[in-house]
Amino acid sequence: RGRVLSRETLSGPACNPGLFPFMGGRQGGFTQVELIVVIILAGILAAVALPRWRGESGFEERRLRDELLSALRYAQKSAIAARRTACATFTASPPRADFRLSSANGAADCTTGAGLTGPDGNALVVGATGNASFAALPGDIVFDAGGRPNAGAVISFSGLNAALSITVEAETGHVH
């Protein structure tokens, strides 16, 4: 009760807590372990997040491949269902594929036809985004009324493994 606090009682961590009270009043920087952990986390973030942020993740190439695969299958099935010739025409700049359906039964190509309507009711066009492109520009693919192509084809994409190429079988028109 009548106790008077001296200068020694008031000096210590309670009087000068600093930035962190548990540090006991000492002033200091980061430890070497903390700095190494921050550098490692920054490296992981740079290796994973930066390529995705810049659009170099490989998703664009895979998207182009998957959409083109689906569109080629759809064109083949449309040729069979409509008993008309269906064509896929490829362009390099910008990388895209346009699909058409001939207006005449037994036509050799689709010059007399119109754009093939996709499942969404719009013209069926597959375009690349980002840096996605064809490794080599494929030739036009023409499916006859029986679903057979004019020739077999292998479509490769830049930035993707060769195992992920699209193959159109010459005899059956199977697209895989």
LOBADREN-840257 format. One record per residue (C-alpha): residue number from 1; residue in one letter; x, y, z. Coordinates in nm, 3 decimals, padded with zeros to 5 digits. Each point is the difference from the previous one (the first is absolute). Last residue first. Layout:
residues N
nr | rest | u | v | w
NUM | a | X | Y | Z
...
***
This chain:
residues 176
nr | rest | u | v | w
176 | h | -00.955 | -03.856 | -08.097
175 | v | -00.217 | 00.054 | -00.307
174 | h | -00.125 | -00.314 | -00.175
173 | g | -00.041 | 00.079 | -00.368
172 | t | -00.019 | -00.371 | -00.082
171 | e | 00.258 | -00.049 | -00.274
170 | a | 00.229 | 00.299 | 00.044
169 | e | 00.003 | 00.020 | 00.380
168 | v | -00.007 | 00.356 | 00.130
167 | t | 00.271 | 00.042 | 00.265
166 | i | 00.022 | 00.285 | 00.249
165 | s | 00.338 | 00.052 | 00.166
164 | l | 00.029 | -00.041 | 00.377
163 | a | 00.277 | -00.261 | -00.022
162 | a | 00.209 | 00.263 | -00.179
161 | n | 00.021 | 00.188 | 00.330
160 | l | -00.144 | 00.349 | -00.012
159 | g | 00.169 | 00.338 | -00.041
158 | s | -00.072 | 00.032 | -00.370
157 | f | -00.294 | -00.213 | -00.103
156 | s | -00.015 | -00.304 | -00.224
155 | i | -00.272 | -00.108 | -00.243
154 | v | 00.035 | -00.342 | -00.159
153 | a | -00.212 | -00.065 | -00.308
152 | g | -00.144 | -00.283 | -00.202
151 | a | -00.132 | 00.085 | -00.342
150 | n | -00.331 | 00.102 | -00.164
149 | p | -00.166 | -00.081 | 00.331
148 | r | -00.269 | -00.267 | 00.049
147 | g | -00.320 | 00.110 | 00.177
146 | g | -00.233 | -00.177 | -00.244
145 | a | -00.114 | 00.327 | -00.158
144 | d | 00.363 | 00.091 | -00.068
143 | f | 00.228 | 00.162 | 00.259
142 | v | 00.245 | 00.259 | -00.138
141 | i | 00.307 | 00.098 | 00.203
140 | d | 00.196 | 00.300 | -00.124
139 | g | 00.375 | -00.029 | 00.037
138 | p | 00.161 | 00.047 | 00.337
137 | l | 00.221 | 00.303 | 00.073
136 | a | 00.303 | -00.125 | 00.190
135 | a | 00.050 | 00.025 | 00.376
134 | f | -00.348 | 00.152 | 00.021
133 | s | -00.038 | 00.293 | 00.233
132 | a | -00.061 | 00.099 | 00.362
131 | n | 00.175 | 00.316 | 00.118
130 | g | -00.308 | 00.157 | 00.158
129 | t | -00.325 | -00.116 | -00.152
128 | a | -00.058 | -00.225 | -00.299
127 | g | -00.318 | -00.004 | -00.204
126 | v | -00.251 | -00.276 | -00.064
125 | v | -00.291 | 00.100 | -00.224
124 | l | -00.339 | -00.172 | -00.020
123 | a | -00.252 | 00.264 | -00.105
122 | n | -00.244 | 00.070 | 00.282
121 | g | -00.296 | -00.209 | 00.122
120 | d | 00.179 | -00.120 | 00.317
119 | p | 00.041 | -00.354 | -00.137
118 | g | 00.191 | 00.137 | -00.298
117 | t | -00.141 | 00.117 | -00.331
116 | l | 00.223 | -00.093 | -00.291
115 | g | 00.064 | 00.304 | -00.215
114 | a | -00.160 | -00.014 | -00.339
113 | g | 00.041 | -00.213 | -00.309
112 | t | 00.089 | 00.026 | -00.365
111 | t | 00.376 | 00.018 | 00.062
110 | c | -00.023 | -00.293 | 00.243
109 | d | 00.202 | -00.264 | -00.184
108 | a | -00.047 | -00.308 | -00.218
107 | a | -00.378 | 00.027 | 00.011
106 | g | -00.190 | -00.327 | 00.035
105 | n | -00.324 | 00.160 | 00.122
104 | a | -00.004 | 00.371 | -00.066
103 | s | -00.020 | 00.284 | 00.253
102 | s | 00.343 | -00.068 | 00.141
101 | l | 00.061 | 00.041 | 00.376
100 | r | 00.271 | 00.233 | 00.123
99 | f | 00.243 | 00.013 | 00.292
98 | d | 00.260 | 00.265 | 00.067
97 | a | 00.321 | -00.082 | 00.188
96 | r | 00.220 | 00.259 | 00.166
95 | p | 00.354 | 00.121 | 00.056
94 | p | -00.002 | 00.375 | -00.076
93 | s | 00.195 | -00.010 | -00.219
92 | a | 00.043 | -00.368 | -00.083
91 | t | -00.330 | -00.087 | -00.164
90 | f | -00.174 | -00.338 | -00.005
89 | t | -00.304 | -00.107 | -00.199
88 | a | -00.224 | -00.280 | 00.131
87 | c | -00.253 | -00.135 | -00.247
86 | a | -00.329 | -00.189 | 00.022
85 | t | -00.146 | -00.180 | -00.303
84 | r | -00.370 | -00.081 | 00.023
83 | r | -00.208 | -00.291 | 00.118
82 | a | -00.138 | 00.231 | 00.271
81 | a | 00.056 | -00.251 | 00.283
80 | i | 00.326 | -00.138 | -00.141
79 | a | 00.150 | 00.340 | -00.075
78 | s | -00.118 | 00.127 | 00.339
77 | k | 00.174 | -00.293 | 00.174
76 | q | 00.328 | 00.086 | -00.173
75 | a | -00.038 | 00.370 | 00.075
74 | y | -00.073 | -00.075 | 00.368
73 | r | 00.307 | -00.222 | 00.026
72 | l | 00.210 | 00.275 | -00.157
71 | a | -00.151 | 00.257 | 00.239
70 | s | 00.071 | -00.214 | 00.307
69 | l | 00.365 | -00.052 | -00.097
68 | l | 00.034 | 00.369 | -00.085
67 | e | -00.137 | 00.100 | 00.341
66 | d | 00.234 | -00.242 | 00.180
65 | r | 00.311 | 00.108 | -00.193
64 | l | -00.069 | 00.371 | 00.031
63 | r | -00.066 | -00.038 | 00.375
62 | r | 00.321 | -00.201 | 00.042
61 | e | 00.200 | 00.270 | -00.175
60 | e | -00.160 | 00.273 | 00.211
59 | f | 00.051 | -00.196 | 00.322
58 | g | 00.373 | -00.029 | -00.059
57 | s | 00.078 | 00.241 | 00.284
56 | e | 00.143 | 00.288 | -00.197
55 | g | -00.282 | 00.250 | 00.055
54 | r | 00.203 | 00.271 | 00.176
53 | w | -00.181 | -00.058 | 00.329
52 | r | 00.038 | -00.374 | -00.039
51 | p | 00.374 | 00.034 | -00.061
50 | l | 00.032 | 00.229 | 00.305
49 | a | -00.196 | -00.215 | 00.245
48 | v | 00.201 | -00.321 | 00.011
47 | a | 00.371 | 00.083 | -00.031
46 | a | -00.028 | 00.351 | 00.148
45 | l | -00.207 | -00.121 | 00.294
44 | i | 00.242 | -00.283 | 00.067
43 | g | 00.294 | 00.241 | -00.013
42 | a | -00.173 | 00.250 | 00.234
41 | l | -00.071 | -00.283 | 00.246
40 | i | 00.366 | -00.108 | -00.008
39 | i | 00.121 | 00.359 | 00.052
38 | v | -00.241 | 00.048 | 00.294
37 | v | 00.115 | -00.326 | 00.161
36 | i | 00.366 | 00.100 | -00.045
35 | l | -00.063 | 00.338 | 00.165
34 | e | -00.176 | -00.158 | 00.297
33 | v | 00.281 | -00.251 | 00.048
32 | q | 00.263 | 00.277 | -00.010
31 | t | -00.177 | 00.186 | 00.276
30 | f | -00.181 | 00.322 | -00.068
29 | g | 00.122 | 00.323 | 00.149
28 | g | 00.073 | 00.096 | 00.356
27 | q | -00.094 | 00.214 | 00.299
26 | r | -00.009 | -00.159 | 00.340
25 | g | -00.294 | 00.084 | 00.226
24 | g | -00.069 | -00.352 | 00.116
23 | m | -00.083 | -00.141 | -00.339
22 | f | -00.341 | -00.117 | 00.122
21 | p | -00.143 | 00.353 | -00.020
20 | f | 00.067 | 00.023 | -00.375
19 | l | 00.052 | 00.343 | -00.152
18 | g | 00.183 | 00.139 | 00.302
17 | p | -00.124 | -00.092 | 00.347
16 | n | 00.178 | 00.286 | 00.181
15 | c | -00.152 | 00.031 | 00.349
14 | a | -00.135 | -00.351 | 00.033
13 | p | 00.316 | -00.151 | -00.146
12 | g | 00.234 | 00.150 | 00.260
11 | s | 00.048 | 00.320 | 00.192
10 | l | -00.288 | 00.092 | 00.229
9 | t | 00.116 | -00.198 | 00.302
8 | e | 00.355 | 00.130 | -00.035
7 | r | -00.123 | 00.360 | 00.004
6 | s | -00.171 | -00.057 | 00.335
5 | l | -00.363 | -00.057 | 00.072
4 | v | -00.111 | 00.123 | 00.339
3 | r | -00.186 | -00.244 | 00.221
2 | g | -00.251 | 00.142 | 00.241
1 | r | -00.244 | -00.264 | -00.086
***
